Amino acid sequence: MKRLSIYERLKPEVKEALLANTANYESSVTSIVELLSNEYFYSNLKISDISSLYTFSDIELIKVSAWDFKYGDNILICKDYE
């Protein structure tokens, strides 16, 4: 079984929100999508990568738990991929 990239594992609502910001922030969103498409382990992302993903997906950091930020449970489809 082939491991899915982080981008492929994003919840649909997160992916939609991210892509909705392409019109205003094309280079930033494209950069994030490219990064997530080439990475397979959430733990390999830098804090700045995760922060940018949250920013351009319109996720309010005040509502994100430390657990979600560390493991991505709130943004990833959780199956046995990691």
Backbone as JSON Lines, residues from 0, in Angstrom:
{"i":0,"aa":"M","n":[0.84,-1.18,0.0],"ca":[0.0,0.0,0.0],"c":[0.88,1.25,0.0]}
{"i":1,"aa":"K","n":[0.64,2.13,-0.92],"ca":[1.41,3.37,-1.06],"c":[0.97,4.39,-0.02]}
{"i":2,"aa":"R","n":[1.94,4.99,0.62],"ca":[1.64,6.03,1.61],"c":[1.14,7.28,0.89]}
{"i":3,"aa":"L","n":[0.09,7.88,1.42],"ca":[-0.45,9.11,0.86],"c":[0.33,10.31,1.38]}
{"i":4,"aa":"S","n":[0.45,11.32,0.56],"ca":[1.12,12.54,0.99],"c":[0.23,13.28,1.99]}
{"i":5,"aa":"I","n":[0.81,14.22,2.68],"ca":[0.03,15.01,3.63],"c":[-1.08,15.75,2.9]}
{"i":6,"aa":"Y","n":[-0.8,16.27,1.71],"ca":[-1.83,16.98,0.95],"c":[-2.99,16.06,0.62]}
{"i":7,"aa":"E","n":[-2.71,14.84,0.24],"ca":[-3.77,13.87,-0.08],"c":[-4.58,13.48,1.15]}
{"i":8,"aa":"R","n":[-3.98,13.6,2.33],"ca":[-4.65,13.24,3.58],"c":[-5.36,14.41,4.26]}
{"i":9,"aa":"L","n":[-5.25,15.62,3.7],"ca":[-5.95,16.76,4.29],"c":[-7.46,16.53,4.24]}
{"i":10,"aa":"K","n":[-8.13,16.94,5.29],"ca":[-9.59,16.85,5.29],"c":[-10.12,17.74,4.17]}
{"i":11,"aa":"P","n":[-11.21,17.33,3.53],"ca":[-11.75,18.09,2.39],"c":[-12.01,19.56,2.71]}
{"i":12,"aa":"E","n":[-12.52,19.87,3.88],"ca":[-12.83,21.25,4.22],"c":[-11.56,22.1,4.37]}
{"i":13,"aa":"V","n":[-10.48,21.49,4.83],"ca":[-9.2,22.2,4.95],"c":[-8.63,22.46,3.56]}
{"i":14,"aa":"K","n":[-8.69,21.45,2.71],"ca":[-8.19,21.58,1.34],"c":[-8.98,22.65,0.58]}
{"i":15,"aa":"E","n":[-10.29,22.65,0.75],"ca":[-11.14,23.65,0.08],"c":[-10.8,25.06,0.54]}
{"i":16,"aa":"A","n":[-10.64,25.24,1.86],"ca":[-10.31,26.56,2.4],"c":[-8.94,27.03,1.9]}
{"i":17,"aa":"L","n":[-7.99,26.1,1.84],"ca":[-6.66,26.44,1.34],"c":[-6.73,26.88,-0.12]}
{"i":18,"aa":"L","n":[-7.4,26.1,-0.94],"ca":[-7.5,26.43,-2.37],"c":[-8.33,27.68,-2.63]}
{"i":19,"aa":"A","n":[-9.27,27.99,-1.73],"ca":[-10.08,29.2,-1.88],"c":[-9.22,30.46,-1.74]}
{"i":20,"aa":"N","n":[-8.1,30.36,-1.06],"ca":[-7.21,31.51,-0.88],"c":[-6.19,31.66,-2.0]}
{"i":21,"aa":"T","n":[-6.26,30.8,-3.01],"ca":[-5.32,30.87,-4.12],"c":[-5.41,32.19,-4.88]}
{"i":22,"aa":"A","n":[-6.62,32.7,-5.05],"ca":[-6.8,33.95,-5.8],"c":[-6.04,35.11,-5.17]}
{"i":23,"aa":"N","n":[-6.05,35.2,-3.86],"ca":[-5.4,36.32,-3.17],"c":[-3.93,36.07,-2.81]}
{"i":24,"aa":"Y","n":[-3.57,34.8,-2.61],"ca":[-2.23,34.45,-2.13],"c":[-1.64,33.3,-2.95]}
{"i":25,"aa":"E","n":[-1.65,33.47,-4.25],"ca":[-1.29,32.37,-5.16],"c":[0.07,31.73,-4.85]}
{"i":26,"aa":"S","n":[1.1,32.53,-4.72],"ca":[2.43,31.95,-4.53],"c":[2.56,31.25,-3.18]}
{"i":27,"aa":"S","n":[1.95,31.81,-2.15],"ca":[2.01,31.19,-0.82],"c":[1.25,29.87,-0.79]}
{"i":28,"aa":"V","n":[0.05,29.87,-1.33],"ca":[-0.76,28.65,-1.34],"c":[-0.09,27.58,-2.22]}
{"i":29,"aa":"T","n":[0.42,27.99,-3.36],"ca":[1.1,27.05,-4.24],"c":[2.3,26.42,-3.55]}
{"i":30,"aa":"S","n":[3.03,27.23,-2.82],"ca":[4.19,26.75,-2.07],"c":[3.78,25.73,-1.0]}
{"i":31,"aa":"I","n":[2.71,26.02,-0.29],"ca":[2.23,25.11,0.75],"c":[1.75,23.8,0.13]}
{"i":32,"aa":"V","n":[0.98,23.89,-0.94],"ca":[0.46,22.69,-1.61],"c":[1.63,21.83,-2.11]}
{"i":33,"aa":"E","n":[2.63,22.46,-2.69],"ca":[3.8,21.73,-3.18],"c":[4.53,21.04,-2.04]}
{"i":34,"aa":"L","n":[4.73,21.75,-0.95],"ca":[5.39,21.18,0.22],"c":[4.63,19.97,0.74]}
{"i":35,"aa":"L","n":[3.32,20.13,0.92],"ca":[2.51,19.05,1.48],"c":[2.38,17.87,0.52]}
{"i":36,"aa":"S","n":[2.45,18.14,-0.77],"ca":[2.37,17.07,-1.77],"c":[3.64,16.23,-1.81]}
{"i":37,"aa":"N","n":[4.74,16.8,-1.36],"ca":[6.02,16.09,-1.37],"c":[6.44,15.55,-0.01]}
{"i":38,"aa":"E","n":[5.59,15.72,0.99],"ca":[5.92,15.25,2.34],"c":[4.9,14.2,2.77]}
{"i":39,"aa":"Y","n":[5.39,13.16,3.44],"ca":[4.53,12.05,3.82],"c":[4.35,11.92,5.33]}
{"i":40,"aa":"F","n":[5.2,12.6,6.09],"ca":[5.12,12.52,7.54],"c":[4.88,13.9,8.13]}
{"i":41,"aa":"Y","n":[3.79,14.04,8.87],"ca":[3.43,15.31,9.5],"c":[4.55,15.78,10.42]}
{"i":42,"aa":"S","n":[5.2,14.85,11.09],"ca":[6.25,15.2,12.04],"c":[7.47,15.83,11.37]}
{"i":43,"aa":"N","n":[7.6,15.7,10.06],"ca":[8.71,16.33,9.35],"c":[8.47,17.79,9.01]}
{"i":44,"aa":"L","n":[7.24,18.27,9.18],"ca":[6.93,19.67,8.9],"c":[7.51,20.57,9.98]}
{"i":45,"aa":"K","n":[7.93,21.75,9.57],"ca":[8.4,22.75,10.53],"c":[7.19,23.48,11.12]}
{"i":46,"aa":"I","n":[7.36,24.08,12.25],"ca":[6.29,24.85,12.88],"c":[5.81,25.94,11.94]}
{"i":47,"aa":"S","n":[6.72,26.57,11.22],"ca":[6.32,27.63,10.29],"c":[5.48,27.07,9.14]}
{"i":48,"aa":"D","n":[5.75,25.84,8.71],"ca":[4.94,25.2,7.66],"c":[3.5,24.98,8.15]}
{"i":49,"aa":"I","n":[3.38,24.49,9.35],"ca":[2.06,24.22,9.93],"c":[1.32,25.54,10.16]}
{"i":50,"aa":"S","n":[2.02,26.52,10.65],"ca":[1.42,27.83,10.87],"c":[0.9,28.43,9.57]}
{"i":51,"aa":"S","n":[1.69,28.32,8.51],"ca":[1.26,28.83,7.21],"c":[0.04,28.07,6.69]}
{"i":52,"aa":"L","n":[0.04,26.77,6.86],"ca":[-1.12,25.97,6.47],"c":[-2.37,26.43,7.2]}
{"i":53,"aa":"Y","n":[-2.25,26.64,8.5],"ca":[-3.4,27.11,9.29],"c":[-3.84,28.5,8.83]}
{"i":54,"aa":"T","n":[-2.89,29.37,8.59],"ca":[-3.21,30.74,8.17],"c":[-3.98,30.75,6.85]}
{"i":55,"aa":"F","n":[-3.46,30.04,5.86],"ca":[-4.08,30.07,4.54],"c":[-5.25,29.1,4.39]}
{"i":56,"aa":"S","n":[-5.53,28.32,5.45],"ca":[-6.73,27.47,5.46],"c":[-7.81,28.11,6.34]}
{"i":57,"aa":"D","n":[-7.53,29.31,6.82],"ca":[-8.47,30.06,7.67],"c":[-8.83,29.31,8.95]}
{"i":58,"aa":"I","n":[-7.86,28.62,9.54],"ca":[-8.05,27.92,10.81],"c":[-7.58,28.86,11.91]}
{"i":59,"aa":"E","n":[-8.45,29.13,12.86],"ca":[-8.11,30.03,13.96],"c":[-7.24,29.29,14.99]}
{"i":60,"aa":"L","n":[-6.03,29.78,15.17],"ca":[-5.1,29.11,16.09],"c":[-5.61,29.08,17.53]}
{"i":61,"aa":"I","n":[-6.43,30.04,17.89],"ca":[-6.95,30.09,19.25],"c":[-7.83,28.88,19.56]}
{"i":62,"aa":"K","n":[-8.38,28.26,18.5],"ca":[-9.27,27.1,18.67],"c":[-8.54,25.77,18.47]}
{"i":63,"aa":"V","n":[-7.24,25.81,18.28],"ca":[-6.46,24.6,18.03],"c":[-5.76,24.18,19.32]}
{"i":64,"aa":"S","n":[-5.93,22.91,19.67],"ca":[-5.27,22.41,20.88],"c":[-3.8,22.1,20.57]}
{"i":65,"aa":"A","n":[-3.02,22.01,21.61],"ca":[-1.61,21.66,21.44],"c":[-1.48,20.28,20.79]}
{"i":66,"aa":"W","n":[-2.37,19.38,21.13],"ca":[-2.37,18.03,20.55],"c":[-2.6,18.11,19.04]}
{"i":67,"aa":"D","n":[-3.6,18.9,18.63],"ca":[-3.89,19.05,17.2],"c":[-2.71,19.67,16.46]}
{"i":68,"aa":"F","n":[-2.11,20.68,17.05],"ca":[-0.97,21.34,16.41],"c":[0.2,20.38,16.26]}
{"i":69,"aa":"K","n":[0.42,19.56,17.28],"ca":[1.56,18.64,17.27],"c":[1.35,17.46,16.33]}
{"i":70,"aa":"Y","n":[0.13,16.93,16.28],"ca":[-0.12,15.7,15.52],"c":[-1.01,15.88,14.29]}
{"i":71,"aa":"G","n":[-1.65,17.03,14.13],"ca":[-2.46,17.29,12.95],"c":[-3.8,16.59,12.89]}
{"i":72,"aa":"D","n":[-4.28,16.09,14.02],"ca":[-5.55,15.35,14.05],"c":[-6.73,16.17,13.55]}
{"i":73,"aa":"N","n":[-6.67,17.47,13.72],"ca":[-7.79,18.33,13.31],"c":[-7.81,18.63,11.81]}
{"i":74,"aa":"I","n":[-6.72,18.36,11.11],"ca":[-6.66,18.69,9.68],"c":[-6.47,17.48,8.77]}
{"i":75,"aa":"L","n":[-6.06,16.36,9.35],"ca":[-5.77,15.17,8.54],"c":[-6.84,14.11,8.68]}
{"i":76,"aa":"I","n":[-7.08,13.43,7.58],"ca":[-7.94,12.24,7.63],"c":[-7.13,11.19,8.36]}
{"i":77,"aa":"C","n":[-7.64,10.74,9.48],"ca":[-6.88,9.83,10.32],"c":[-7.23,8.37,10.03]}
{"i":78,"aa":"K","n":[-6.37,7.76,9.27],"ca":[-6.42,6.31,9.08],"c":[-5.03,5.85,9.46]}
{"i":79,"aa":"D","n":[-4.76,4.63,9.28],"ca":[-3.46,4.1,9.71],"c":[-2.36,4.43,8.72]}
{"i":80,"aa":"Y","n":[-2.1,5.72,8.51],"ca":[-1.08,6.15,7.58],"c":[0.24,6.48,8.26]}
{"i":81,"aa":"E","n":[0.22,6.76,9.57],"ca":[1.45,7.07,10.29],"c":[1.51,6.26,11.53]}
